[in-house]
Amino acid sequence: MAAMAVALAAVYNYVQVPTYQARATILIDREAPDISQLDENYGQVLKQPDYIETQYKVLRSRSLAKRVITALGLQDRVEFQPETDQYPSQAVKASFADDRIEPAVVDKFLERLGVSPGKGTHLVDVSFESVDRELAPAVVNTLAEEYIEHNLEAKWNATQKASTWLQQQLSTLKAKLEASETQLQEYAAQHSILFVEERKDITTEKLAQLEDELTRAEADRIHKQSLAMLVEDAMRQDAPLPGSLNSKTYQEHQSKLAELRREYSQLLVTFAPGYPKVQRIEKQIEEVERAIGVETERMLSNVRETFEVAERREELLKQASWSQRARVNRLSDDFIQYNILKRDAETNREVYEGLLQRLKEAGVSAGLRASNISVLDPAEVPGGTYRPKKLRNLLLALACGLLFGIGLAFVKEHLNTIVRTPEEVERMTGLGLLAVIPKSRQQIQKVKSKRIGGGRRSRSQVLALAGHTNGAGTEKPQENALVRWAPEQGLSEAYRTLRSSVLLGWDESMRRILVTSSQPEEGKTSVSLNLACSLVQLGRRVLVVDADMRRPNCARQLGVKSDYGLTDYLQGMTDLDQVVVKTRIENLSLVPTGRSNSVPSDLLYSPRLSTLLQEVGRRFQHIVVDSPPSLVLSAARTISRLVEGVVLVVSDATERNSLLRTKQMFDDAGVHFLGFVMNRVNLDYGYYRNYGYYYSYSDREE
């Protein structure tokens, strides 16, 4: 399998057209080297995560491919021409008349183009494959140049579109700016808003002064009002006035009144009230009291007048303050509206000036040809072919061939249901191995012959089975009976091993042995005959009973002809002496099958079978019963109850499921197994080589 894969790889390398690959490295920077402010938005685009991915798609775009194809005239080269059956019709060609490049040419170009981004970098590897060594680097370098030119054109187009939009916006903003400035001037003239900040400060300061004066006037009015109330209370209660209101005249009158009252009191101590001096003092007291009352009235009138003046002043200040506050509020409203109009005008001016500046910058940017894309490593002419990679193909084919062969072997082994080794049989059935019977040389060197009608086989096989040539253990007829048992080298020791294994646990009460198999063609008849011949070599009398009534073979193998057999005896048509036939091998006798019967299996349930086995057990030391396959007919299970032991034949054609079912059926019948025989084993197989060495060594010793 590996050799075939390597041969196919070599043929592939030979017929494959050599292909060359050129590679260049392109740097796509995130920041554009253009310093104009107009490209700020473009620079922001470069910082977006999907920008680099977009550039990869641009490198493989059909529009860029067409530019390269046109620049190098690749549409006329044979390697880019589509297949004959892929040429479009004339109508389709007319539809591409403007592009002048057929889609199939672009497809072939893109198939050969490779774009490989560097992981974690801004580098991109661009490769191209061609059968022309010189064309491959030319395509890659031209692609890089066209890609950079495409990038510059994109920036140019963006700048031109921005300039057009700015010009349109400037016209609108200019008209809006003029309207806002006109409205601001008209509002300022209508509301006499000149020197805005100075006027606002004066008006506010005047309001603050009025508020201060009003506060002081309120305090003064409260003070004057409290004095007037004190004077009125003192007059109603005839009490002296507060000291803060006493005038000099009032105080003099109060002092004189006090002195006269003291003198009056002294005179009353000495004189009576009618005494002239006392009366004179009384008159003086009355005059002073009248003077005090007049002075008090005058003082009360002054206090009231002062209070009224303070109250009037407070009222006037309140009115002035209210008027000034209203003026300030009106001025604030005017200022608010003025500022709104002013900010609107200033905003319009700033936007207008900004767009005007951008328009100028756009003109500058239009003349710049800076790109954020550059060629780091240009493509060079390749030194060798890129494909086919001959050594890699051969090694890969070798590895694949080996893996496929190993996998096929494993699959074949897994799907194979045939038992291979004695250990596998022991593990499945629990039986012990009695012997390993190898294939004869004839079986190993030749392919099995196909059956001839009636189950007959070729002459050479019959002789080998009879033992004249090899006695390999295949169920084949022979025209002449054997006169001695002489199997080929290796087989004789194998059957002696089988004989020893059978006799290992043998006692005098054990006479009868049943040899059976799971399926036909597993060599049970040959094992039965060769086991019997091996027992004969010990000088013992041995009888072979051919119980395979559907496919009798023992009589043909031993060259025995008889008119009667087992079927005749079981039907009561003859006695035992007529069915037991001596063979040309000394001490070996045979009970042939007899004449055919429509239901031979039913005969085995006859009690005469038990009688036959008991009777021959007294005449012979060993009885070997060759039964039919156990899975095909139930005869083997029927006979197994009448024998002391069963030998199960397993060959290179025994399936696992058949073996398990056979073992289970005999276990259900309570049969005693002596063990199993591994028949038709190829000693060249690795597992059985030790057996082959042992048998060949034993033959040499003999």
C-alpha positions in Angstrom: 0.0 0.0 0.0 2.8 2.4 0.9 4.7 1.6 -2.3 1.6 2.2 -4.4 1.1 5.6 -2.7 4.7 6.6 -3.3 4.5 5.5 -6.9 1.3 7.6 -7.4 3.1 10.6 -5.8 6.0 10.2 -8.1 3.8 10.1 -11.1 2.0 13.2 -9.8 5.3 15.0 -9.4 6.2 14.1 -12.9 3.1 15.2 -14.7 2.5 18.3 -12.6 3.4 21.6 -14.3 6.0 23.5 -12.2 4.6 26.6 -10.5 6.5 29.5 -9.1 5.5 31.7 -6.2 6.6 35.3 -5.5 5.8 37.0 -2.2 5.9 40.6 -1.0 5.3 42.2 2.4 3.0 45.3 2.7 2.8 47.5 5.8 -0.6 49.0 6.5 -0.1 51.6 9.2 -2.9 52.7 11.5 -2.0 56.4 11.3 -2.0 58.3 8.0 1.1 60.4 7.6 -1.1 63.3 6.2 -0.9 66.2 8.7 -3.9 68.2 7.6 -6.8 68.4 10.0 -9.2 67.3 7.3 -7.9 63.8 7.5 -8.8 63.5 11.3 -11.9 61.5 10.5 -9.9 59.3 8.1 -7.4 58.7 10.8 -10.1 57.7 13.2 -11.2 55.2 10.6 -7.7 53.7 10.6 -8.0 53.1 14.3 -11.2 51.0 14.0 -10.6 47.2 14.5 -12.3 46.3 11.2 -10.1 48.6 9.1 -7.3 46.1 8.7 -9.8 43.4 7.8 -11.3 45.6 5.2 -7.9 46.2 3.6 -7.5 42.4 3.3 -10.7 42.3 1.4 -9.6 45.2 -0.8 -6.4 43.4 -1.7 -8.5 40.4 -3.0 -11.2 42.6 -4.6 -12.1 42.1 -8.2 -11.7 45.8 -9.1 -8.1 45.8 -7.9 -7.5 42.5 -9.8 -8.8 44.1 -13.0 -6.4 47.0 -12.6 -3.5 44.6 -12.3 -4.7 42.4 -15.2 -5.1 45.5 -17.4 -1.7 46.9 -16.4 0.2 43.7 -17.2 -2.1 42.5 -20.1 -2.7 39.2 -18.3 -6.0 38.6 -20.2 -4.0 37.7 -23.3 -1.9 35.0 -21.5 -2.7 31.4 -21.9 -2.6 30.4 -18.2 -5.4 33.0 -17.5 -7.6 31.9 -20.3 -10.8 30.1 -19.3 -11.6 26.6 -20.5 -13.1 26.2 -23.9 -16.5 25.3 -22.6 -16.4 28.3 -20.2 -16.1 31.0 -22.9 -19.2 33.2 -22.7 -21.4 33.8 -25.7 -21.2 36.9 -27.8 -24.1 38.5 -26.0 -22.4 38.0 -22.7 -19.1 39.3 -24.1 -21.0 42.4 -25.2 -22.2 43.0 -21.7 -18.6 43.1 -20.5 -17.4 45.3 -23.3 -16.8 48.2 -20.9 -14.6 46.2 -18.6 -12.9 44.4 -21.4 -12.0 41.6 -18.9 -14.0 38.5 -18.7 -15.1 37.3 -15.2 -13.4 33.9 -15.8 -10.0 35.7 -16.2 -10.5 37.5 -12.9 -11.5 34.3 -11.2 -8.3 32.6 -12.4 -6.3 35.5 -11.2 -7.8 35.5 -7.7 -7.3 31.7 -7.5 -3.6 32.3 -7.8 -3.5 35.3 -5.4 -2.8 34.8 -1.7 -3.3 37.3 1.1 -1.9 36.3 4.5 -2.1 38.8 7.3 0.6 38.7 10.0 -0.9 37.8 13.4 -0.7 40.7 15.8 1.0 43.0 13.3 0.1 45.5 10.5 2.0 43.4 7.9 0.4 41.6 5.1 2.1 38.9 2.9 0.8 39.0 -0.7 1.8 36.0 -2.9 1.0 35.0 -6.5 1.6 31.7 -8.3 2.4 31.4 -12.0 4.0 29.1 -14.4 6.2 32.0 -15.5 9.1 32.7 -13.2 9.3 36.4 -14.2 5.6 37.0 -14.1 5.0 36.0 -10.5 7.0 38.9 -8.9 5.8 41.4 -11.5 2.1 40.6 -10.6 2.8 41.0 -6.8 4.7 44.3 -7.2 2.1 45.7 -9.6 -0.6 44.7 -7.2 1.1 46.5 -4.4 1.5 49.7 -6.5 -2.1 49.6 -7.7 -3.3 49.0 -4.1 -1.4 52.1 -2.9 -2.7 54.1 -5.9 -6.2 52.9 -5.1 -5.8 54.1 -1.5 -4.6 57.5 -2.7 -7.5 57.8 -5.1 -9.9 56.9 -2.3 -8.5 59.7 -0.1 -8.6 62.1 -3.1 -12.2 61.3 -3.8 -13.1 61.7 -0.1 -11.3 65.1 -0.1 -13.1 66.3 -3.3 -16.5 65.2 -1.9 -15.7 67.0 1.4 -14.7 70.2 -0.5 -18.0 70.1 -2.5 -20.0 69.7 0.6 -18.1 72.4 2.5 -18.7 74.9 -0.3 -22.4 74.2 -0.2 -22.5 74.5 3.5 -20.5 77.8 3.5 -23.1 79.5 1.3 -25.9 78.6 3.7 -23.9 79.5 6.8 -22.8 82.9 5.3 -26.4 83.9 4.8 -27.4 82.7 8.3 -24.4 84.6 9.9 -25.4 87.9 8.2 -29.0 87.5 9.3 -28.0 86.8 12.9 -25.6 89.8 13.1 -28.3 92.1 11.6 -30.9 91.0 14.1 -28.4 91.6 17.0 -27.7 95.1 15.9 -31.4 96.0 15.5 -32.2 94.7 18.9 -29.3 96.6 20.6 -30.4 99.8 18.9 -34.1 99.3 19.8 -33.4 98.8 23.5 -30.5 101.3 23.7 -28.1 98.6 24.7 -24.8 100.3 24.3 -21.8 99.6 26.5 -23.6 96.7 27.8 -21.4 95.7 30.7 -20.9 99.3 32.0 -24.6 100.1 31.9 -25.4 96.9 33.6 -22.9 97.6 36.4 -24.2 101.2 37.0 -27.9 100.1 37.2 -27.1 97.3 39.6 -25.0 99.5 41.8 -27.7 102.2 42.0 -30.2 99.5 43.0 -27.9 98.4 45.7 -27.5 102.0 47.0 -31.3 102.4 47.1 -31.6 99.2 49.0 -29.1 100.4 51.6 -30.8 103.8 52.0 -34.2 102.0 52.3 -32.8 99.8 55.1 -31.5 102.8 57.0 -34.8 104.7 56.5 -36.8 101.8 57.8 -34.5 101.7 60.9 -34.8 105.5 61.4 -38.6 105.4 61.0 -38.9 102.6 63.6 -36.8 104.6 66.0 -38.8 107.8 65.6 -42.1 105.8 65.9 -41.0 104.3 69.2 -40.1 107.7 70.6 -43.5 109.1 69.7 -45.2 106.2 71.3 -43.1 106.7 74.5 -44.0 110.4 74.7 -47.7 109.7 74.3 -47.6 107.0 77.0 -45.8 109.4 79.3 -48.4 112.1 78.8 -51.3 109.8 79.4 -49.8 108.5 82.6 -48.5 112.0 83.6 -45.1 110.5 83.9 -41.8 112.1 83.1 -40.5 111.8 79.6 -37.6 109.5 78.8 -34.2 111.1 79.3 -33.3 110.9 75.7 -36.1 113.3 74.8 -35.6 115.8 77.6 -34.7 119.3 76.3 -32.8 121.8 78.4 -35.9 123.8 79.0 -37.9 120.8 80.1 -35.1 119.7 82.4 -34.9 123.2 84.0 -38.7 123.2 84.5 -38.5 119.8 86.1 -35.6 120.9 88.4 -37.5 124.1 89.4 -40.7 122.1 90.0 -38.9 119.7 92.2 -37.3 122.5 94.2 -40.7 124.3 94.7 -42.4 121.0 95.8 -39.6 120.4 98.3 -40.0 124.0 99.7 -43.7 123.6 99.7 -43.4 120.5 101.7 -41.2 122.2 104.3 -43.6 125.1 104.6 -46.6 122.8 105.2 -44.7 121.5 108.2 -44.7 124.9 109.7 -47.6 126.8 108.1 -51.1 126.0 107.2 -52.1 125.8 103.5 -53.7 129.2 103.6 -50.6 130.9 104.6 -49.6 133.5 102.0 -46.2 132.2 101.4 -47.6 128.7 101.0 -50.1 130.0 98.6 -47.4 131.8 96.7 -45.4 128.7 96.4 -48.5 126.8 95.2 -49.0 129.4 92.4 -45.4 129.0 91.4 -45.8 125.3 91.2 -48.8 125.6 89.0 -47.0 128.0 86.7 -44.1 125.6 86.4 -46.4 122.7 85.7 -48.1 124.6 83.0 -44.7 125.4 81.5 -43.8 121.7 81.6 -47.1 120.8 79.9 -46.4 123.3 77.2 -42.9 122.1 76.7 -44.1 118.5 76.6 -46.7 119.3 73.9 -44.0 121.0 72.0 -41.7 118.0 72.3 -44.5 115.6 71.4 -45.2 117.7 68.3 -41.5 117.6 67.3 -41.4 113.8 67.8 -44.5 113.3 65.7 -43.2 115.6 63.0 -39.8 113.7 63.0 -41.7 110.4 62.7 -43.8 111.5 59.8 -40.7 112.8 58.0 -39.0 109.4 58.5 -42.1 107.5 57.4 -42.4 109.7 54.3 -38.7 109.2 53.5 -39.1 105.4 53.9 -42.1 105.4 51.5 -40.2 107.4 48.9 -37.2 105.1 49.1 -39.4 102.1 48.7 -40.9 103.5 45.6 -37.5 104.4 44.2 -36.2 100.9 45.0 -39.2 99.2 43.3 -38.7 101.4 40.3 -35.0 100.7 40.1 -35.6 96.9 40.6 -38.1 96.9 37.7 -35.5 98.8 35.6 -32.8 96.2 36.5 -35.2 93.3 35.6 -36.1 94.9 32.3 -32.4 95.4 31.6 -31.7 91.8 32.5 -34.3 90.5 30.1 -32.9 92.8 27.4 -29.4 91.5 28.2 -30.6 87.8 28.1 -32.2 88.2 24.7 -29.2 90.3 23.6 -26.8 87.6 24.7 -28.9 84.9 22.9 -28.7 86.8 19.7 -25.1 87.5 20.3 -24.2 83.8 21.0 -26.2 82.8 17.9 -24.2 85.3 15.8 -20.9 84.2 17.4 -21.8 80.5 16.8 -22.6 81.1 13.2 -19.4 83.0 12.8 -17.3 80.2 14.4 -18.9 77.6 12.2 -18.5 79.7 9.2 -14.9 80.4 10.0 -14.3 76.7 10.8 -15.8 75.5 7.5 -13.9 78.2 5.7 -10.7 76.9 7.3 -11.6 73.3 6.4 -12.2 74.3 2.8 -8.8 75.9 2.6 -7.3 72.7 4.2 -9.2 70.6 1.7 -7.4 72.5 -1.1 -4.1 71.8 0.6 -5.0 68.1 1.1 -5.9 67.7 -2.5 -2.4 68.5 -3.5 -0.8 66.0 -1.0 -0.1 62.4 -2.0 0.7 60.7 1.3 -0.4 57.2 2.1 -0.4 55.0 5.2 0.5 52.0 3.0 4.0 51.1 2.0 5.8 48.1 0.5 8.2 46.7 3.1 9.7 43.9 1.1 9.1 43.9 -2.7 8.7 40.6 -4.5 11.7 39.0 -6.1 12.2 36.4 -8.8 11.8 32.9 -7.1 14.8 30.7 -7.1 12.9 27.4 -7.3 9.5 25.9 -8.0 6.8 26.3 -5.4 4.7 23.3 -6.6 5.0 20.4 -6.9 6.9 19.9 -3.6 8.3 16.6 -4.6 10.0 15.5 -1.4 7.0 16.5 0.7 4.6 14.7 -1.7 6.6 11.5 -1.5 6.9 11.6 2.3 3.3 12.4 2.6 2.3 9.6 0.2 4.5 7.2 2.2 3.0 8.3 5.5 -0.6 8.1 4.1 0.1 4.7 2.5 1.4 3.4 5.8 -1.4 4.8 7.8 -4.0 3.6 5.3 -2.5 0.1 5.3 -2.4 -0.1 9.1 -5.9 1.2 9.3 -7.1 -1.2 6.7 -5.4 -4.0 8.6 -7.1 -2.9 11.8 -10.5 -2.6 10.2 -10.1 -6.0 8.5 -9.1 -7.5 11.9 -12.0 -5.8 13.6 -14.5 -7.0 11.0 -13.1 -10.6 10.9 -15.3 -13.0 12.9 -13.0 -16.0 12.6 -11.2 -17.2 15.7 -7.4 -17.0 15.3 -5.6 -18.4 18.4 -6.2 -21.2 20.9 -6.2 -18.6 23.7 -9.2 -16.9 22.1 -11.1 -20.2 21.9 -10.2 -21.0 25.6 -11.3 -17.5 26.6 -14.6 -17.9 24.8 -15.5 -21.5 25.6 -13.5 -22.4 28.7 -12.3 -25.6 27.0 -8.7 -26.8 27.0 -6.5 -27.2 24.0 -5.9 -30.8 23.0 -3.7 -30.3 20.0 -2.8 -28.0 17.1 -3.1 -29.7 13.7 -1.1 -27.8 11.0 -2.0 -27.5 7.4 -0.3 -29.8 4.9 2.2 -28.4 2.5 -0.3 -29.0 -0.3 -2.9 -26.9 1.5 -0.5 -24.1 2.1 1.0 -24.0 -1.4 -2.2 -24.3 -3.4 -5.5 -22.5 -3.3 -8.4 -24.7 -2.3 -10.0 -26.3 -5.3 -13.6 -25.7 -6.0 -16.0 -28.4 -5.1 -17.0 -30.8 -7.9 -20.6 -32.0 -7.9 -21.6 -34.3 -5.0 -18.8 -33.0 -2.8 -16.0 -34.8 -4.5 -12.5 -33.3 -4.8 -9.4 -33.7 -6.8 -7.3 -36.8 -6.7 -4.3 -35.2 -5.0 -6.4 -34.0 -2.2 -7.9 -37.5 -1.6 -4.5 -39.0 -1.4 -3.3 -36.4 1.0 -6.4 -36.9 3.2 -5.9 -40.7 3.2 -2.6 -40.3 4.7 -0.6 -41.7 1.8 0.7 -38.2 1.1 -0.1 -35.9 4.0 -3.2 -36.9 5.9 -3.9 -33.2 6.5 -7.4 -33.6 7.7 -9.7 -32.5 4.9 -12.8 -34.6 4.2 -11.9 -36.0 0.7 -12.7 -39.3 -0.9 -10.0 -41.8 -2.0 -10.3 -44.6 -4.5 -8.0 -47.0 -2.6 -7.9 -47.7 1.1 -4.8 -47.0 3.1 -2.7 -49.8 4.2 -0.8 -47.8 6.8 -1.0 -44.5 8.4 1.9 -42.3 7.3 1.2 -38.5 7.4 3.7 -36.0 6.3 6.2 -34.5 8.7 4.7 -32.3 11.4 1.2 -33.9 11.2 2.3 -37.2 12.8 3.5 -35.4 15.9 0.4 -33.2 16.0 -1.9 -36.3 16.0 0.2 -38.0 18.6 -0.2 -34.9 20.8 -4.0 -35.2 20.2 -3.9 -38.9 21.1 -1.9 -38.2 24.3 -4.3 -35.3 25.3 -7.3 -37.6 24.8 -5.8 -40.5 26.7 -4.5 -38.2 29.5 -7.7 -38.5 31.6 -8.8 -41.8 30.1 -9.8 -44.8 32.3 -11.0 -48.3 31.4 -14.7 -47.3 31.6 -14.3 -44.7 28.9 -14.7 -46.1 25.4 -16.6 -43.8 23.2 -15.5 -40.3 21.8 -17.6 -38.0 19.7 -15.8 -35.7 17.2 -17.9 -32.7 16.0 -17.5 -29.1 14.7 -19.7 -26.0 14.5 -20.0 -25.9 10.8 -19.2 -28.0 7.7 -15.8 -28.1 6.1 -13.8 -27.7 9.4 -12.0 -31.1 9.1 -13.8 -33.2 11.8 -13.8 -36.3 9.6 -10.1 -36.1 9.0 -9.4 -35.5 12.7 -11.6 -38.5 13.5 -9.8 -40.8 11.1 -6.3 -39.6 12.0 -7.1 -39.9 15.7 -8.3 -43.4 15.2 -5.2 -44.3 13.2 -3.0 -42.8 15.9 -4.8 -45.0 18.5 -4.3 -48.0 16.3 -0.5 -47.4 16.4 -0.7 -48.2 20.1 -1.9 -51.7 19.2 -5.5 -51.1 20.3 -8.7 -52.1 18.5 -10.4 -49.0 17.3 -13.8 -48.5 15.6 -14.9 -45.5 13.6 -18.6 -44.8 13.4 -19.6 -42.5 10.5 -22.8 -40.8 12.0 -22.7 -37.9 9.4 -25.7 -39.4 7.4 -26.1 -36.4 5.1 -22.5 -36.2 4.0 -20.9 -39.6 4.7 -17.1 -39.5 4.0 -15.3 -42.1 6.1 -16.0 -45.1 3.9 -14.6 -43.2 0.8 -11.6 -42.0 2.8 -10.8 -45.6 3.9 -11.7 -47.2 0.7 -14.4 -49.4 2.3 -17.4 -50.7 0.4 -20.4 -52.2 2.2 -24.0 -52.9 1.5 -25.1 -52.2 5.0 -24.4 -49.5 7.5 -25.6 -47.5 10.5 -29.0 -46.5 9.0 -29.8 -50.1 8.2 -28.9 -51.2 11.7 -31.0 -48.4 13.3 -34.0 -49.4 11.1 -33.6 -53.1 12.2 -32.8 -54.3 8.7 -29.5 -56.0 9.7 -27.5 -57.0 12.8 -24.3 -55.6 14.2 -21.9 -58.0 12.6 -23.0 -57.0 9.1 -22.5 -53.2 9.7 -19.0 -53.5 11.3 -16.5 -53.6 8.5 -12.8 -54.1 8.8 -10.5 -51.7 6.9 -7.1 -52.4 5.3 -5.5 -50.8 8.3 -4.9 -53.4 11.0 -7.1 -53.1 14.1 -9.2 -50.4 12.5 -12.8 -51.1 11.7 -15.6 -48.9 10.4 -19.4 -48.6 10.7 -20.3 -46.8 7.5 -23.4 -44.6 7.2 -25.3 -47.1 5.1 -28.0 -46.5 2.6 -29.5 -43.0 2.5 -32.8 -42.1 4.3 -35.2 -39.3 3.9 -35.1 -38.4 7.6 -31.7 -39.7 8.8 -31.7 -37.5 12.0 -34.8 -39.2 13.3 -33.0 -42.6 13.2 -30.5 -41.4 15.8 -33.3 -41.2 18.4 -33.7 -45.0 18.0 -32.8 -47.0 21.1 -30.7 -49.3 18.8 -28.1 -46.6 18.7 -27.4 -46.9 22.4 -27.4 -50.7 22.0 -24.9 -50.5 19.2 -22.5 -48.2 21.1 -22.7 -50.4 24.2 -22.1 -53.6 22.2 -19.1 -52.2 20.2 -17.7 -50.9 23.5 -17.3 -54.4 24.6 -15.6 -55.5 21.4 -13.3 -52.4 20.8 -11.1 -50.5 23.1 -11.9 -47.1 21.5 -14.9 -45.9 19.5 -14.5 -42.7 17.5 -17.9 -41.3 16.3 -17.8 -38.8 13.4 -20.9 -36.7 13.9 -22.5 -34.1 11.6 -21.9 -30.4 12.3 -23.7 -29.4 15.5 -25.2 -26.1 14.2 -26.6 -27.8 11.0 -28.1 -30.9 12.6 -29.1 -31.9 16.0 -27.6 -35.4 15.6 -24.4 -34.3 17.4 -26.3 -33.4 20.6 -28.2 -36.6 20.4 -25.2 -38.8 20.1 -23.2 -36.8 22.7 -25.4 -38.1 25.5 -24.3 -41.7 24.7 -20.5 -41.0 24.7 -18.0 -40.4 27.5 -16.4 -37.4 25.9 -16.7 -34.9 23.1 -13.8 -33.4 21.0 -14.7 -30.0 19.3 -12.8 -29.3 16.1 -12.0 -25.6 15.5 -10.5 -24.6 12.2 -9.4 -21.5 10.3 -13.0 -21.1 9.1 -14.8 -21.2 12.5 -16.7 -18.1 13.4 -16.9 -16.8 16.9 -20.7 -16.7 17.1 -21.0 -20.3 15.8 -18.4 -21.5 18.3 -20.3 -19.8 21.2 -23.6 -21.2 20.1 -22.2 -24.7 19.8 -20.6 -24.6 23.2 -23.9 -23.3 24.7 -26.0 -26.0 23.1 -23.7 -28.8 24.4 -23.6 -27.2 27.8 -27.4 -27.2 27.9 -27.3 -30.9 27.0 -24.9 -31.6 29.9 -22.2 -32.9 27.7 -18.6 -33.6 28.9 -16.0 -32.0 26.7 -12.5 -33.4 26.5 -11.3 -30.2 24.8 -10.9 -28.7 21.4 -8.6 -29.3 18.5 -7.1 -26.3 16.5 -7.2 -27.7 13.0 -5.7 -26.5 9.6 -3.3 -24.1 11.3 -0.7 -22.2 9.2 2.5 -22.7 11.0 4.0 -19.8 9.0 1.7 -17.4 11.0 3.7 -15.7 13.7 1.7 -17.0 16.6 2.1 -20.7 15.6 5.8 -20.6 14.6 6.8 -22.2 17.9 4.5 -25.2 17.1 6.1 -25.6 13.6 9.6 -25.5 15.2 8.6 -28.1 17.7 6.9 -30.4 15.2 9.9 -30.2 12.8 12.3 -30.9 15.7 10.3 -33.9 16.8 10.3 -35.3 13.2 14.1 -34.9 13.0 14.5 -36.7 16.3 12.4 -39.6 15.0 
